Amino acid sequence: MDATAMALRSSLSTEGTLYLIEIAELSLPLQELIVNTYFRSEESQGCRLLFGSSRDLTEKVKSWRMREDFYYHISSVTLRIPPLRCRKAEILSIADMLMTQYSKQFDRPKPVLCREIIGHLMEHSWPGNLTELQTAIKTIVAIGDQAISLAAIKAAAPWGRPNENRRPQLLKEATRASSIQIERQLITEVLVSTGGNRKRAAVDLGISYKALLYKLKQIETENQSAYCKNGVAP
């Protein structure tokens, strides 16, 4: 029995709730372990097991990547939650709740969202659903500067709304754009992990504090330039 199977078996024998986020990724041996240890045994009577998935599990069963008995057990009670793109009316209220949560967590003031960020939250398709929205709100709260936050959020989301009039990029241009995007995503992630502490973020990134401030200012300037091109005042 490998380490993952041992950890799962141990969790199933304890009291509490165990939530498996993406059940479609569970291997066949682990599915069998859950069926035999949880559903067909009295060992895990104190454990409540919840499953989540963003996939069509019936297709997994048809392609023999999910056991039929496993699917039968986990789908007896099913709650289907529409993706965020189908719940636009709820996005701002969810964002407000997350801002309250992360402001307390990072010990920072709760932001009042500007219209540019509100527009992005409402127009974005949110392919990453709640996890992507949580990351976006963490970024806004941790960084503090909403112009920089918005630029960082957009840079971390290459699947954003396509531009049909965009000309083909040369390889050199595409490589540079990709490098800039990766750099901004890393800066964003580190700032979030430090709760917006720029001096700590600079240390974690291995650059000087002055260099980090310069990069953040560059992001802000480019974001303001993008607003002007679109005829929107920053």
C-alpha positions in Angstrom: 0.0 0.0 0.0 1.5 3.3 -1.1 1.6 6.5 1.0 -1.5 8.0 -0.5 -3.5 4.9 0.1 -2.3 4.7 3.7 -3.1 8.4 4.3 -6.6 7.9 2.9 -7.2 4.8 4.9 -6.1 6.5 8.1 -8.4 9.5 7.3 -11.4 7.2 6.8 -10.9 5.7 10.2 -11.1 9.0 12.1 -14.1 11.1 13.1 -14.9 14.2 11.2 -15.6 15.2 7.6 -13.2 14.4 4.7 -13.8 16.3 1.4 -12.2 15.0 -1.8 -12.2 18.0 -4.1 -11.8 16.4 -7.6 -13.0 12.8 -7.4 -12.5 12.3 -11.2 -8.8 12.2 -10.6 -8.9 9.4 -8.1 -7.2 6.2 -9.3 -9.0 2.9 -9.6 -7.1 1.3 -6.7 -8.1 4.3 -4.4 -11.7 4.0 -5.6 -11.6 0.3 -4.6 -10.1 1.2 -1.3 -12.9 3.7 -0.5 -15.6 1.2 -1.6 -14.2 -1.6 0.6 -13.1 0.6 3.6 -15.9 3.1 3.7 -19.0 1.8 2.0 -18.7 -1.9 2.8 -17.1 -1.7 6.3 -18.0 -0.4 9.7 -14.4 0.9 10.3 -15.3 4.5 9.2 -18.7 5.0 10.9 -17.4 8.2 12.5 -16.2 9.7 9.3 -18.4 11.6 6.9 -17.1 11.6 3.3 -18.0 14.3 0.7 -17.0 14.3 -2.9 -16.7 17.1 -5.4 -16.0 17.2 -9.2 -16.2 19.6 -12.1 -16.3 16.7 -14.6 -18.9 14.5 -16.2 -18.5 11.3 -14.1 -20.7 9.2 -16.3 -18.1 9.6 -19.0 -15.5 8.4 -16.6 -17.5 5.3 -16.0 -18.1 4.7 -19.7 -14.4 4.9 -20.4 -13.6 2.5 -17.6 -11.7 5.1 -15.6 -14.2 5.0 -12.7 -15.7 1.9 -11.1 -19.4 1.5 -11.5 -19.9 0.5 -7.9 -17.9 3.5 -6.8 -20.0 5.8 -8.9 -23.2 4.3 -7.6 -22.1 4.9 -4.0 -20.9 8.5 -4.3 -23.8 9.7 -6.5 -26.7 8.5 -4.4 -27.1 12.1 -3.1 -25.9 14.7 -5.6 -25.9 18.5 -5.3 -25.3 20.3 -8.7 -23.9 23.8 -8.4 -23.9 26.0 -11.6 -20.5 27.5 -12.5 -19.9 31.2 -11.7 -20.4 32.2 -15.3 -24.0 31.2 -14.8 -24.4 33.0 -11.5 -23.4 36.6 -12.4 -25.9 38.1 -10.0 -24.0 36.4 -7.1 -20.5 37.3 -8.0 -20.3 40.7 -6.2 -21.9 39.3 -3.0 -19.4 36.4 -3.0 -16.5 38.8 -3.6 -17.7 41.0 -0.7 -17.8 38.0 1.6 -14.3 36.9 0.5 -12.9 40.4 1.0 -14.2 40.4 4.6 -12.6 37.0 5.1 -9.2 37.9 3.6 -9.0 41.4 5.2 -9.2 39.7 8.6 -6.8 37.0 7.6 -4.2 39.5 6.2 -5.0 42.2 8.8 -5.6 44.7 6.1 -8.5 47.2 5.5 -11.4 45.8 3.5 -11.2 47.4 -0.1 -14.0 49.3 -1.7 -13.9 48.0 -5.3 -13.4 50.5 -8.1 -15.6 50.3 -11.2 -12.8 48.8 -13.3 -12.4 45.8 -11.0 -16.2 45.4 -10.7 -16.4 45.4 -14.5 -13.8 42.7 -14.7 -15.5 40.5 -12.0 -18.8 40.7 -13.9 -17.4 40.3 -17.4 -14.9 37.5 -16.8 -16.0 34.0 -17.6 -14.3 32.4 -14.5 -13.2 29.1 -16.0 -11.5 28.3 -12.7 -14.8 29.0 -10.8 -14.7 29.8 -7.1 -11.0 28.9 -6.8 -10.1 31.5 -9.4 -12.3 34.1 -7.8 -10.8 33.4 -4.4 -7.3 34.0 -5.8 -8.4 37.2 -7.5 -9.9 38.6 -4.2 -6.8 37.5 -2.3 -4.7 39.5 -4.7 -6.8 42.6 -4.4 -6.8 42.5 -0.6 -3.1 41.6 -0.2 -1.7 44.1 -2.8 -3.9 47.0 -1.8 -3.4 49.0 -5.0 -6.4 48.1 -7.2 -4.8 49.2 -10.5 -1.8 46.9 -9.8 -4.1 44.1 -8.6 -6.2 44.2 -11.7 -3.2 44.1 -14.0 -1.8 41.2 -12.1 -5.2 39.3 -12.2 -5.4 39.8 -15.9 -1.8 38.7 -16.4 -2.5 35.5 -14.5 -5.5 34.7 -16.7 -4.4 34.1 -20.3 -7.7 32.5 -21.1 -9.4 35.9 -20.9 -11.8 37.3 -23.5 -10.2 36.8 -26.9 -9.5 39.7 -29.2 -10.6 38.9 -32.7 -8.6 41.8 -34.2 -5.3 40.8 -32.6 -2.5 40.4 -35.1 -0.4 37.2 -35.0 2.6 37.5 -32.7 6.1 36.8 -33.7 7.9 34.0 -31.7 10.1 36.6 -30.0 7.1 38.7 -29.0 5.2 35.7 -27.8 8.2 34.5 -25.7 8.6 38.0 -24.1 4.9 38.3 -23.4 4.9 34.9 -21.8 7.9 35.7 -19.6 6.3 39.0 -18.5 3.1 37.1 -17.6 4.9 34.5 -15.6 6.9 37.2 -13.8 3.7 39.1 -12.9 1.9 35.9 -11.8 4.9 35.0 -9.5 5.0 38.6 -8.0 1.2 38.3 -7.4 1.5 34.9 -5.7 4.3 36.0 -3.4 2.6 39.2 -2.4 -0.5 37.2 -1.6 1.5 34.7 0.5 3.2 37.6 2.4 -0.2 39.3 3.1 0.8 42.3 0.9 4.2 42.9 2.7 6.3 44.2 -0.1 9.7 44.0 1.8 9.1 40.4 2.6 7.9 39.7 -0.9 11.1 41.3 -2.4 13.2 39.0 -0.1 11.2 35.9 -1.2 11.5 36.9 -4.9 15.3 37.4 -4.5 15.2 41.0 -5.8 15.8 44.3 -4.1 12.8 46.2 -2.6 13.5 49.0 -5.1 13.3 46.6 -8.0 10.0 45.2 -6.8 8.6 48.7 -6.5 9.8 49.5 -10.0 8.1 46.4 -11.4 4.8 47.2 -9.5 4.9 50.7 -10.9 5.5 49.4 -14.4 2.4 47.1 -14.0 0.4 50.1 -12.8 1.6 52.3 -15.7 0.8 49.7 -18.3 -2.6 49.1 -16.8 -3.4 52.8 -16.9 -2.2 52.9 -20.5 -4.5 50.0 -21.4 -7.5 52.0 -19.9 -6.7 55.0 -22.0 -6.5 53.0 -25.2 -9.9 51.6 -24.4 -11.3 55.1 -23.7 -11.7 54.5 -20.0 -10.3 56.9 -17.4 -8.2 55.1 -14.7 
